[in-house]
Amino acid sequence: FSPEQHPIVLQIGGNNLNNIAKAVELAKPYGYDEINLNCGCPSSKVAGHGCFGVRLMLDPKFVGEAMSVIAANTDVPVSVKCRIGVDDHDSYNELCDFVYKVSSLSPTRHFIIHSRKALLNGISPAENREIPPLKYEYFYALMRDFPDLRFTINGGIKTVDEANAALRLGAHGVMVGRSAYQNPWRTLGHVDTAIYGAPSSGITRRQVLEQYQVYGDSILGKYGNRPSIREVVKPLLHLFYTDPGNGPWKRKADAAFQHCKTIKSFFDETLVAIPDYILDAPVAESPPGREDLFVNTLSLMPPPYEDTEQKVLLEA
Ligand SMILES: Cc1cc2nc3c(=O)[nH]c(=O)nc-3n(C[C@H](O)[C@H](O)[C@H](O)COP(=O)(O)O)c2cc1C
């Protein structure tokens, strides 16, 4: 990966310690900055048949072992991405038991918490990102009860204002999923200034795409016929979300995928659909965040996790 792409985290999934060790070994030459274990995916493809993903939350001892195996095979930090519970295993104490066991049995110090539980009753992965309610109070209670660990908040955060509000309440980090993917220009265009305090670069989408073209053409077909034009362009497909020209651009893109051989020719053929004033505009005002997102969070926090620690140790 080029320097601009760092820091970059590899996420792995699995339920076999040997295979997990092999995956970490294979990843070494790529120079990832962190290795993360997926304990949050509810898809029946991975969670079904007792496989991996969020089902692993039901077996914290295994996750502790897996994290130790990962840590033993890498020099970079390790982390766990999980939910706040699974089905009726959704009490705050069970979540704490998971975090406590995994962090006691392994060098894991960083947890990324998708702050809703997962339902394994056959609803789709998309429904599993909407139906179970968000409980940010569990996230902030974890911070209170495990002050030596780092927690990154995830789930339903859409703007830099909301990310900043989460950071002000003490979150170590904020993970933004769908909003960054579905509306990248407005969601991510402000991150450097609004979160990291960098001076505004005034960069436009035309400039972003010029740089992306150089990168895209340098990696196209690097591994046989992968990545394809479609795979390289996919992260850009929502760059003009709700802007004039977006619909025609997508239609041109569909046609161009069929015959273009380079990212340059793809852009030459399709970007004519986007008006110049859109391509040359710097990122506009950040959309306002929902001020009430965390409003009741602190008052709803569950009682502290304390006395059960001994019990967990005895059961281990
Ligand atoms: C299309 C799609 C693919 C995802 N794939 C993964 C994945 O491979 N690993 C993971 O930990 N989470 C994955 N997620 C979940 C997100 O990381 C995140 O936890 C979830 O979308 C909630 O955050 P959000 O409300 O900001 O979108 C995926 C989400 C979407 C929409």
The ligand as a Tripos MOL2 file, in Angstrom:
@<TRIPOS>MOLECULE
LIG
   31    33     1     0     0
SMALL
NO_CHARGES

@<TRIPOS>ATOM
      1 C1        -22.2250   -3.1980    2.5400 C.3       1 LIG1
      2 C2        -21.6810   -3.3350    3.9310 C.ar      1 LIG1
      3 C3        -20.6390   -4.2300    4.1640 C.ar      1 LIG1
      4 C4        -20.1180   -4.3700    5.4610 C.ar      1 LIG1
      5 N1        -19.0740   -5.2310    5.6670 N.ar      1 LIG1
      6 C5        -18.5110   -5.3020    6.8960 C.ar      1 LIG1
      7 C6        -17.3790   -6.1210    7.1360 C.ar      1 LIG1
      8 O1        -16.8530   -6.7840    6.2320 O.2       1 LIG1
      9 N2        -16.8600   -6.1450    8.3780 N.ar      1 LIG1
     10 C7        -17.3970   -5.4020    9.4090 C.ar      1 LIG1
     11 O2        -16.8780   -5.4490   10.5340 O.2       1 LIG1
     12 N3        -18.4650   -4.6410    9.2120 N.ar      1 LIG1
     13 C8        -19.0340   -4.5600    7.9850 C.ar      1 LIG1
     14 N4        -20.1260   -3.7630    7.7890 N.ar      1 LIG1
     15 C9        -20.7420   -3.0900    8.9560 C.3       1 LIG1
     16 C10       -20.1480   -1.7270    9.1750 C.3       1 LIG1
     17 O3        -18.7650   -1.8140    9.4920 O.3       1 LIG1
     18 C11       -20.8410   -1.0240   10.3460 C.3       1 LIG1
     19 O4        -20.6430   -1.7660   11.5340 O.3       1 LIG1
     20 C12       -22.3320   -0.8670   10.1360 C.3       1 LIG1
     21 O5        -22.6290   -0.4620    8.8070 O.3       1 LIG1
     22 C13       -22.8970    0.1520   11.1400 C.3       1 LIG1
     23 O6        -22.2710    1.4070   10.9790 O.3       1 LIG1
     24 P1        -23.0120    2.5990   10.1760 P.3       1 LIG1
     25 O7        -24.3230    2.8290   10.8610 O.co2     1 LIG1
     26 O8        -22.0770    3.7700   10.2770 O.co2     1 LIG1
     27 O9        -23.2050    2.1260    8.7760 O.co2     1 LIG1
     28 C14       -20.6560   -3.6000    6.5240 C.ar      1 LIG1
     29 C15       -21.6950   -2.6990    6.2760 C.ar      1 LIG1
     30 C16       -22.2110   -2.5550    4.9970 C.ar      1 LIG1
     31 C17       -23.3190   -1.5580    4.7570 C.3       1 LIG1
@<TRIPOS>BOND
     1     1     2 1
     2     2     3 ar
     3     2    30 ar
     4     3     4 ar
     5     4     5 ar
     6     4    28 ar
     7     5     6 ar
     8     6     7 ar
     9     6    13 1
    10     7     8 2
    11     7     9 ar
    12     9    10 ar
    13    10    11 2
    14    10    12 ar
    15    12    13 ar
    16    13    14 ar
    17    14    15 1
    18    14    28 ar
    19    15    16 1
    20    16    17 1
    21    16    18 1
    22    18    19 1
    23    18    20 1
    24    20    21 1
    25    20    22 1
    26    22    23 1
    27    23    24 1
    28    24    25 2
    29    24    26 1
    30    24    27 1
    31    28    29 ar
    32    29    30 ar
    33    30    31 1
@<TRIPOS>SUBSTRUCTURE
     1 LIG1         1 GROUP 0 **** ****
